[in-house]
Amino acid sequence: MNEPRHADALSPTRQASGAPVVRDLAGLLDALRASAAQRDREGGHAAQEKQWIADAGLLTLAVPREFGGAGARWPDIYETIRKIAQVDSALAHLLGFTCLQVVSINVWGNPEQRARYLSDTVEKRWWWGNAVNPLDTRLIATATDDGGYLLDGQKGFCSGTRGSQMMTVSAHDPATGKPVFGVVPTTREGITVHDDWNPIGQRQTDSGSVSFARVRVEPHEVLHKADTPYASLRTLISQQVLTNLFVGIAQGALEEARAYVTQHGRPWISSGVDKATDDPYLIQRFGEMRLQAVGAEALAIRAAQILDDAWQQGPSLSADARAHVALATSEAKIVAHRAALDVSEKLFDACGARATHAPLALDRFWRNARVHTLHDPLDYRVRDVGRYALNGTLPEVSLYT
């Protein structure tokens, strides 16, 4: 975990106009932190903040160097996502899911598709939207004579689609009973991105629904999803995006609690101390919160390294090695899930009643954690870990493991 920041490091450099100058990750974090509470209250689309992320060069993190990208290793990508999630988990989600769509092209695309889409991601600074969810079969794909498809229907929970330039999409083909995957420009005729995302948390993830009306998918835009252990790492990359969001939320909540208590905290009337920071029960509470946050981070870093080792093996990756990545991912996600919820709730026990003042928006950490930790049931992950602990049975490949 990062050490507490000094007060003089909290103000970003500013232009004469008053707008933040974002040159690096530290400047980006300062700029996002300054408006995080207000943007959480307002919701909507964070166009300016997404531009800052692009300006900081982060959209190319997962693009291989051969296509002009950063070619960053997974531990470094997830560290960046964690740091952004500490101040704004919604925008960390958007960056993580752009990285995920880059991976989709990387493992499902043919050489020509990889060269075209990954190079253009770098050159044109594309944000990617996500309309891939094979469990949602409302979007129908009808094959055309030339090898393409027409798409009709709707997809929900389409993270990052609003304001994106490209999107990956999955649809159901009734003729074969199988899913179809493809890449389309977000502005293609027949695509309507709806501004209907209004949850209690993660409010700026642009995750509304998308409608498709006879949308053309050209033959060269059809992706062929490989059924290999290496290609299926995409699922685990997705799950580790969420894991690191949870860790960042826990870390951010802890830092906000520390900052509030040191500036505004009062000792309890029977504590026998003059400062809140000397209250023995408050010290214990912060100790427990930190243990949860650093424990979650440690498992997230371990899982990222195991994933990266597997990723480097490429198509030669074995099913057994892939299953060990799945196990490490579930272990990390379980602990991070609990840490995000617990630390963001304990924040209020540490800070007291005045910390519920609505303009502070300190509840955003819990709300963001609560929305995202409902992504898949925790119980089934604990079951998978328990099966391995008791019987040595590794997790099976699924849409979530």
TAPETA-V825854 format. One record per pair of residues at least 24 apart in sequence whose C-alpha atoms are under 8 Angstrom apart, sorted by the first residue. I is the first residue (numbers start at 1). J is the second residue. Records with the same first field share a line. If there is no record, write none. Layout:
I->J + J
//
This chain:
1->251 + 293 + 294 + 297
4->255
22->52 + 55 + 56
23->55 + 56
24->56
25->56
28->52 + 53 + 56
29->83 + 84 + 87
32->87 + 88
33->87 + 88
36->87 + 88
37->359 + 360 + 361 + 362 + 364
38->359 + 361
39->204
40->201 + 202 + 203 + 204 + 361 + 364
41->361
43->198 + 203 + 204
44->203 + 204 + 206
45->162 + 163 + 204 + 205 + 206
46->204
47->163
50->91
54->125
58->95
59->95 + 98 + 99 + 121 + 122 + 125 + 126 + 127
60->99 + 121 + 122 + 125
61->99
62->99 + 102 + 103
63->99 + 102 + 103 + 118 + 122
67->115 + 118 + 119 + 122
68->119 + 122
69->119 + 122
73->308
74->304 + 305 + 307 + 308
75->301 + 304 + 305 + 308
78->240 + 241 + 244 + 304
79->244
81->241 + 244 + 245 + 248
82->244 + 245 + 247 + 248 + 249
83->248
84->248
85->244 + 245 + 246 + 248 + 249 + 252
86->248 + 249 + 250 + 251 + 252 + 253
87->248 + 249 + 252
89->202 + 245 + 248 + 249 + 368
90->202 + 203 + 204 + 205 + 368
91->204 + 205
92->245
93->205 + 241 + 242 + 245
94->159 + 160 + 205
96->241
97->128 + 129 + 130 + 159 + 160 + 238 + 241
98->127 + 128 + 129 + 160
100->234 + 237 + 238
101->128 + 129 + 130 + 167 + 168
102->128
103->234
104->168 + 234
105->223
107->225 + 226 + 230 + 231 + 234
108->223 + 224 + 225 + 226 + 231
109->223 + 224 + 225
110->223
113->220 + 221
126->164 + 165 + 166
127->160 + 163 + 164 + 165 + 166
128->160 + 161 + 164 + 165 + 166 + 167 + 168
129->158 + 159 + 160 + 161 + 162 + 164 + 165 + 166 + 167 + 168 + 186
130->158 + 159 + 160 + 161 + 167 + 168 + 169
131->155 + 156 + 157 + 158 + 159 + 161 + 167 + 168 + 169 + 170 + 210
132->158 + 168 + 169 + 170 + 171 + 181
133->169 + 170
134->170 + 171 + 172 + 179
137->171 + 172
138->171 + 172
139->170 + 171 + 172 + 212
140->171 + 172 + 173 + 174
141->171 + 172 + 173 + 174 + 180
142->173 + 174 + 175
143->173
146->219
147->218 + 219
148->216 + 217 + 218 + 219 + 220 + 221 + 222
149->216 + 217 + 218 + 219
150->214 + 215 + 216 + 217
151->212 + 213 + 214 + 215 + 216 + 217
152->211 + 212 + 213 + 214 + 215
153->211 + 212 + 213
154->209 + 210 + 211 + 212
155->209 + 210 + 211
156->207 + 208 + 209 + 210
157->207 + 208 + 209
158->206 + 207 + 208 + 209 + 210
159->205 + 206 + 207 + 208
160->205 + 206 + 207
161->186 + 193 + 206 + 207 + 208
162->193 + 194 + 195 + 206 + 207 + 208
163->206
180->222 + 223 + 224
181->222 + 223 + 224 + 225
182->217 + 221 + 222 + 223
183->217 + 221 + 222 + 223
184->217 + 221
188->215
189->215
190->214 + 215
191->215
199->371
200->367 + 368 + 371
201->364 + 367 + 368 + 369 + 370 + 371
202->367 + 368 + 371 + 372
228->315
229->315 + 317 + 318 + 319 + 322
230->310 + 311 + 314 + 315 + 316 + 317 + 318 + 322
231->315
232->397
233->311 + 322
235->399 + 400 + 401
236->325 + 326 + 329 + 400 + 401
237->307
239->329 + 333 + 400 + 401
240->300 + 303 + 304 + 329 + 333
242->333 + 372
243->300 + 332 + 333 + 336 + 337
244->297 + 300 + 336
246->336 + 337 + 339 + 340 + 369 + 373
247->293 + 296 + 297 + 300 + 336 + 337 + 339 + 340
248->340
249->340 + 344 + 365 + 368 + 369
250->293 + 336 + 339 + 340 + 341 + 343 + 344 + 365
251->293
252->365
253->343 + 344 + 347 + 362 + 365
254->286 + 289 + 290 + 293 + 343 + 344 + 347
256->347 + 362
257->347 + 348 + 350 + 351
260->351 + 355
261->350 + 351
265->351 + 352
282->350
285->346 + 350
286->350
289->342 + 343 + 346
292->335 + 339 + 343
293->336 + 339 + 340 + 343
295->335
296->332 + 335 + 336 + 339
297->336
299->328 + 331 + 332 + 335
300->329 + 332 + 333 + 336
302->328
303->328 + 329 + 332
323->394 + 395 + 396 + 397
324->394 + 395
326->395 + 401
327->384 + 385 + 394 + 395
330->381 + 382 + 384 + 385 + 401
331->381 + 382 + 385
334->378 + 381 + 382
337->369 + 373
340->365 + 366 + 369
341->366 + 369 + 370
344->369
376->400
//
